[in-house]
Amino acid sequence: MVAIGFVAMFGRRGVANDLLGALGLDPLDVMGTLGVVVVAHAFYNAPLVTRVTVAAWESVDARAVETARSLGASRRRAFVDVVVPQLLPAVLTGALLAFVFTFMTFPIVLALGGLELATVEVWVYALLRNLNYEEAAALAALETLLSLGLTYAYLRYEAAQAAGSRGANPPPREPLVPSLRALLTPVRLGVFAYAAVAVVVFVGPVLSMVWTSVAGPDGLTLAYYEFLVRRQVEGTAVQVKPWPAVRNSLLFAVGTLAVALPMGVAVAVLTTREFRGRAVVGAVAMGPIAVSGIVTGVGLLLGPVFGVPLGGGYRLQVTGTTAVVAAHAVAAYPFVTRSVAPQLGRLDPAMVESARALGASRVRALVDVELPLVAAGVVAGAAFAVAISVGEFDSTVILAEGSRSYTMPVAVERYRGRRLGPATAMGTVLLVVTSVSFVVIDRIGGRFEDG
């Protein structure tokens, strides 16, 4: 969907060039360049960094800031010396995730850069298409070793930074524009100037995709959505149909949530406990962050999908929906962990000790005391799990069994091979379904937090 949005906005016949032409300016020719690929990855990763950082910001101990101000520190000095150290692990986590995701990129480069800007992922996929499984596995293993090394180095650093950081009293929210006079301060003007750029880069592609889905050569049209309806009604069994793609995406998302949420919370609990070798355990548990969808797909394809011999003529074989959900859950549960673990680590241990002193078991203290206090992180982790499952393309395109397992991202890619209109229509459907899913999760999570 990111690739389709950028084509719709920055392509030769995209919205940006239409606006430039109306102003009498020369058109942009950025498709296939490194610049548009980099900006597309910034678009893709910015919300991820935001969610990780917001969760940490809400865990900042405002009492420490108040103490610094009472001792004479200015607002700037209090922010640099007190707030930044509490936010730094989350900011670096977002930076690491953005780097690793860009390093392991596949569909964006494939769509916007082509083979001239091919990454390791693109070559692994090309080898798989040519049935060179051994070479694909070797290349994927080298890529994964590098990613795992980066992830392990950061987790060690984060553990050292976060040691002893406990307790949370979130700072109060302030309006961005408390008054017109306050709006004219240099800081807020800078924020709004950056926001204007963000609207063009981050909001523009989404709006362009939606606009292109209803804009034909002769004006507004629903022809592209009519194409989706005709494909659903008249399409053959081997063609990608819209409704099965939507149904499969939702089915896989529910399955992923059911597997990844408890797994991620359990790993978060484990990695926030004090024991010898915690850093190594945390690095191993968070390893899937550094494993791309292509690598996960290759591993499942050469293992459970093809079958693992058990002896006696029996084979363990996992295919279809189970294989896809397993791949999505492996990709999603580390993000649940990353959303819950920082908040668990900052809880006051005295609350758990009080519950234990009153006779609560360790599990009861976790369920009744700790998890309700980190409900925001659990909800954020659930949103991550759904988002990753609904948007996962890499492993799905490898593990999907014909049109029966195609998801919405795969459908978008298949329709793009025809012309841009049907792909933008399917991308808009994907956008609507994802947005509704987020609203449902936030509403359910809000009730959980209130409870």
C-alpha positions in Angstrom: 0.0 0.0 0.0 2.9 2.3 0.7 4.3 1.7 -2.8 0.9 2.2 -4.4 0.5 5.5 -2.5 3.8 6.8 -3.6 3.2 5.9 -7.2 -0.2 7.6 -7.1 1.4 10.7 -5.7 4.9 11.0 -7.2 4.5 8.9 -10.4 4.6 10.6 -13.8 0.8 10.8 -13.9 0.5 11.2 -10.1 -1.2 13.9 -8.1 2.0 15.9 -7.4 2.7 16.2 -11.1 -0.9 17.1 -11.8 -0.6 20.0 -9.3 2.8 21.1 -10.7 1.4 21.1 -14.2 -1.6 23.2 -13.1 0.9 25.7 -11.7 3.0 25.7 -15.0 6.0 24.0 -13.3 8.1 21.1 -14.7 7.0 17.6 -13.6 8.9 15.5 -11.1 10.7 12.4 -12.2 11.6 10.6 -9.0 10.3 7.1 -9.5 13.0 4.5 -9.5 15.4 6.8 -7.6 17.1 6.3 -4.3 15.4 9.4 -2.9 11.8 8.2 -3.3 12.8 4.8 -1.8 14.3 6.5 1.3 11.2 8.7 1.7 8.9 5.8 1.3 10.7 3.9 4.1 10.5 7.0 6.3 6.8 7.0 5.7 6.6 3.3 6.5 8.6 3.5 9.7 7.6 6.9 11.2 4.3 5.5 12.8 6.3 2.6 14.3 8.8 5.0 16.0 5.9 7.2 17.1 4.1 4.3 18.9 7.2 3.1 20.7 8.2 6.6 21.8 4.6 7.6 22.9 4.5 4.5 25.2 7.8 5.6 26.7 6.7 9.2 27.0 3.6 8.2 29.0 5.9 6.3 31.4 8.1 9.4 32.1 8.3 10.1 35.8 7.0 13.7 36.0 7.9 13.9 39.7 11.6 13.8 38.8 11.0 16.8 36.4 9.3 18.7 39.2 12.2 18.0 41.5 14.7 19.3 39.0 12.7 22.5 38.5 12.4 23.0 42.3 16.2 22.8 42.5 16.6 25.6 40.0 16.8 23.8 36.6 15.3 25.5 33.6 12.7 23.7 31.5 15.3 23.0 28.9 17.8 21.7 31.4 15.2 19.5 33.1 14.2 18.1 29.7 17.8 17.3 28.7 18.9 15.9 32.1 15.7 14.2 33.3 13.3 13.5 30.4 15.8 12.6 27.6 17.5 9.7 29.6 14.0 8.2 30.2 13.1 8.5 26.6 16.4 7.5 25.1 16.0 3.7 25.2 12.6 4.0 23.3 14.0 6.5 20.8 16.9 4.2 20.1 14.6 1.2 19.9 12.6 3.1 17.2 15.8 3.9 15.4 17.0 0.3 15.5 13.6 -0.9 14.2 13.6 1.6 11.4 17.2 0.6 10.4 16.5 -3.1 10.6 13.2 -2.8 8.7 14.9 -0.7 6.0 17.8 -3.1 5.8 15.4 -6.0 5.4 13.1 -4.2 3.0 11.4 -6.0 0.1 8.1 -4.9 -1.3 8.8 -1.1 -1.3 12.1 -1.5 -3.1 10.7 -4.1 -5.5 7.9 -1.7 -6.5 9.7 1.7 -6.4 13.3 0.8 -7.1 13.3 -2.3 -9.2 16.4 -4.5 -9.6 18.7 -1.5 -10.0 18.2 -0.8 -6.3 17.7 -4.4 -5.3 18.3 -5.3 -1.7 19.2 -8.7 -0.2 15.5 -9.4 0.3 14.8 -8.8 -3.4 17.6 -11.2 -4.4 16.4 -13.9 -2.0 12.9 -13.6 -3.4 14.3 -13.8 -7.0 16.2 -17.0 -6.0 13.1 -18.5 -4.6 11.1 -17.7 -7.7 13.9 -19.6 -9.7 13.7 -22.5 -7.2 17.3 -21.9 -6.0 16.4 -22.8 -2.4 19.9 -23.5 -1.1 21.3 -20.2 -2.4 18.3 -18.3 -1.1 18.7 -19.9 2.4 22.4 -19.1 2.5 21.9 -15.5 1.6 19.0 -15.1 4.0 21.2 -16.6 6.8 24.0 -14.1 6.2 21.5 -11.2 6.3 19.9 -12.6 9.5 23.3 -12.9 11.3 24.1 -9.2 10.7 20.6 -8.1 11.9 20.8 -10.3 15.0 24.2 -8.9 15.8 22.8 -5.3 15.7 19.8 -6.3 17.7 21.9 -8.0 20.4 24.3 -5.1 20.7 21.4 -2.7 21.2 19.5 -4.8 23.7 22.7 -5.0 25.9 22.9 -1.2 25.7 19.2 -0.8 26.5 19.5 -3.1 29.5 22.3 -1.0 30.9 20.5 2.3 30.3 17.2 1.1 31.8 18.7 -0.5 34.9 17.2 1.1 38.0 14.6 3.1 36.1 11.4 2.4 37.9 8.2 4.2 38.8 6.1 6.4 36.6 4.0 9.5 37.0 3.1 10.6 33.5 3.5 14.3 32.8 0.3 16.3 32.1 -0.8 16.8 28.5 -0.6 20.4 27.3 -2.4 21.9 24.2 -0.2 22.4 21.2 -1.8 25.8 20.6 -2.9 27.2 23.9 -3.4 30.7 22.4 -2.7 32.6 19.1 0.2 34.5 20.8 1.8 31.2 22.0 1.5 29.9 18.4 4.0 32.5 17.2 6.9 31.2 19.3 9.9 29.9 17.4 9.5 26.4 18.8 5.9 26.0 17.8 6.5 27.7 14.4 9.2 25.1 13.8 6.8 22.3 14.8 4.2 23.5 12.4 6.7 23.9 9.6 7.8 20.4 10.0 4.2 19.3 10.2 3.6 20.9 6.8 6.4 18.7 5.4 5.0 15.7 7.1 1.6 16.3 5.6 3.1 16.2 2.1 5.3 13.2 2.7 3.2 11.1 5.1 -0.4 12.1 4.4 -0.1 12.9 0.7 0.5 9.3 -0.5 -2.5 8.0 1.4 -4.8 10.7 0.1 -3.4 10.3 -3.4 -4.1 6.6 -3.3 -7.7 7.2 -2.3 -8.1 10.0 -4.9 -6.6 7.9 -7.7 -9.1 5.1 -6.8 -12.0 7.4 -7.8 -10.3 9.6 -10.4 -10.5 8.4 -14.0 -9.4 10.1 -17.3 -12.8 11.8 -17.6 -13.3 12.8 -14.0 -14.7 11.0 -10.9 -15.5 7.4 -11.4 -16.3 4.1 -9.5 -15.0 2.0 -12.4 -12.1 0.6 -10.4 -14.4 -0.5 -7.6 -16.7 -2.0 -10.2 -13.7 -3.9 -11.4 -13.3 -5.4 -7.9 -17.0 -6.3 -7.8 -16.8 -8.0 -11.2 -13.7 -9.9 -10.2 -15.4 -11.1 -7.1 -18.6 -12.2 -9.1 -17.1 -13.3 -12.4 -13.5 -14.2 -11.5 -12.2 -17.7 -11.9 -10.9 -19.9 -9.2 -7.2 -19.1 -9.9 -7.7 -15.3 -9.9 -7.3 -13.1 -6.8 -10.8 -12.0 -5.5 -11.3 -9.1 -3.2 -13.5 -10.7 -0.5 -11.4 -13.8 0.1 -8.4 -11.4 0.4 -10.2 -9.3 3.1 -11.5 -12.4 4.8 -8.1 -14.1 4.9 -6.4 -10.9 6.2 -8.9 -10.6 9.1 -8.7 -14.3 9.8 -4.9 -14.2 9.9 -4.9 -11.1 12.1 -7.2 -12.7 14.7 -5.1 -15.8 14.7 -1.9 -13.7 15.0 -3.4 -11.7 17.9 -4.4 -14.9 19.7 -0.8 -16.2 19.5 1.3 -13.1 19.6 -0.3 -11.2 22.4 0.1 -13.8 25.2 3.5 -14.8 23.9 4.7 -11.2 23.8 3.4 -10.4 27.3 5.0 -13.6 28.6 8.3 -12.7 27.1 8.0 -9.1 28.5 7.5 -10.5 32.0 10.5 -12.8 31.6 12.8 -10.2 30.3 12.0 -7.7 33.1 12.8 -10.1 35.9 16.2 -10.0 37.5 18.3 -13.2 36.8 21.7 -14.2 35.5 21.9 -14.1 31.7 18.8 -11.9 31.3 20.5 -10.0 28.4 21.2 -13.1 26.5 17.6 -14.4 27.0 16.2 -11.0 26.0 18.3 -11.0 22.8 17.2 -14.5 21.9 13.5 -13.7 22.6 13.7 -10.5 20.6 15.5 -12.2 17.7 12.5 -12.3 15.4 12.7 -8.5 15.2 15.9 -9.0 13.2 14.4 -11.7 11.0 12.6 -10.5 7.9 9.4 -11.9 6.6 11.3 -13.4 3.6 13.7 -15.2 5.9 10.8 -16.5 8.1 9.0 -17.6 4.9 12.1 -19.4 3.7 12.5 -21.2 7.0 8.9 -22.3 7.2 8.9 -23.3 3.5 12.0 -25.5 3.8 10.9 -26.9 7.1 7.3 -27.5 8.2 5.7 -26.6 4.8 7.8 -29.1 2.9 7.7 -31.5 5.9 10.0 -32.5 8.7 10.8 -36.2 8.9 9.9 -37.8 12.2 11.0 -41.3 11.5 9.0 -44.4 10.7 7.7 -42.9 7.5 5.9 -40.0 9.3 6.4 -36.3 8.5 5.4 -33.2 10.4 3.8 -30.9 7.8 2.2 -27.5 8.5 0.7 -25.6 5.5 -2.1 -23.2 4.7 -3.6 -20.9 7.3 -1.5 -22.4 10.1 1.8 -21.7 8.4 0.8 -18.1 7.5 -0.4 -17.4 11.1 2.8 -18.8 12.5 4.9 -16.5 10.3 2.8 -13.5 11.2 2.9 -14.3 15.0 6.7 -14.7 14.8 6.9 -11.2 13.3 4.4 -9.7 15.7 5.1 -10.9 19.2 8.4 -8.9 19.6 6.4 -5.7 19.1 4.0 -6.7 21.9 7.1 -7.3 24.1 8.6 -4.0 23.2 5.3 -2.2 24.0 4.8 -3.9 27.4 8.3 -4.5 28.7 9.4 -0.8 29.3 6.3 -0.1 31.3 6.6 -3.3 33.3 10.2 -2.4 34.0 9.2 1.0 35.4 6.6 -0.3 37.8 7.2 0.2 41.5 8.1 -3.2 42.9 6.6 -2.2 46.3 3.1 -2.7 44.8 3.9 -6.3 43.8 5.5 -7.0 47.2 2.4 -5.6 49.0 0.2 -8.0 47.0 2.4 -10.9 47.8 2.5 -9.9 51.5 -1.3 -10.1 51.4 -1.3 -13.6 50.2 -1.4 -13.2 46.4 0.5 -15.7 44.3 3.1 -14.5 41.8 0.7 -15.1 38.9 -2.2 -13.4 40.7 0.0 -10.4 41.4 0.9 -10.2 37.8 -2.7 -10.4 36.6 -4.4 -8.2 39.2 -1.6 -5.6 39.8 1.0 -5.4 37.1 -0.9 -6.0 33.8 -3.7 -3.5 34.6 -1.1 -0.8 35.2 0.5 -1.5 31.8 -2.8 -1.8 29.9 -1.7 1.0 27.5 1.3 -1.1 26.5 -0.8 -4.2 26.0 -3.3 -2.3 23.8 -0.4 -0.8 21.8 1.1 -4.3 21.4 -2.3 -5.7 20.2 -2.5 -2.9 17.6 1.0 -3.7 16.5 0.2 -7.4 16.1 -2.9 -6.7 14.0 -1.1 -4.1 11.9 1.8 -6.4 11.2 -0.4 -9.3 10.3 -2.7 -7.3 8.0 0.2 -5.6 6.3 2.5 -8.6 6.1 3.5 -9.3 2.5 6.9 -10.9 2.5 6.2 -14.3 4.2 2.6 -14.4 2.9 3.5 -14.2 -0.7 5.9 -17.2 -0.1 3.5 -19.3 2.0 0.2 -18.5 0.4 -1.4 -21.6 -1.3 -2.9 -20.1 -4.5 -5.8 -17.7 -4.3 -7.1 -19.5 -1.1 -4.6 -17.8 1.1 -4.1 -14.5 -0.6 -4.3 -11.4 1.7 -5.1 -7.8 0.9 -1.4 -6.8 0.4 -0.9 -9.7 -2.0 -4.1 -8.7 -3.9 -2.8 -5.1 -4.2 0.4 -6.4 -5.6 -1.4 -8.7 -8.1 -3.7 -5.9 -9.3 -0.8 -3.5 -9.7 0.4 -5.7 -12.5 -2.7 -4.7 -14.5 -2.9 -0.9 -14.0 -2.8 1.5 -11.1 -6.6 2.1 -10.7 -7.6 -1.4 -9.4 -4.5 -1.5 -7.2 -5.4 1.8 -5.5 -9.0 0.7 -5.1 -7.9 -2.5 -3.3 -5.4 -0.4 -1.3 -8.2 1.8 -0.2 -10.1 -1.2 1.0 -7.0 -2.3 2.9 -6.8 1.1 4.4 -10.5 1.1 5.5 -10.3 -2.4 7.0 -7.1 -1.6 8.9 -8.5 1.6 10.3 -11.7 -0.1 11.5 -9.5 -2.8 13.1 -7.5 -0.1 15.0 -10.7 1.6 16.2 -12.1 -1.7 17.5 -8.8 -2.4 19.3 -8.6 1.0 20.9 -12.3 0.9 22.1 -11.8 -2.6 23.6 -8.4 -1.6 25.0 -10.0 1.6 26.5 -12.5 -0.4 28.4 -9.8 -2.7 29.6 -7.8 0.3 30.8 -10.8 1.9 32.5 -11.5 -1.4 34.3 
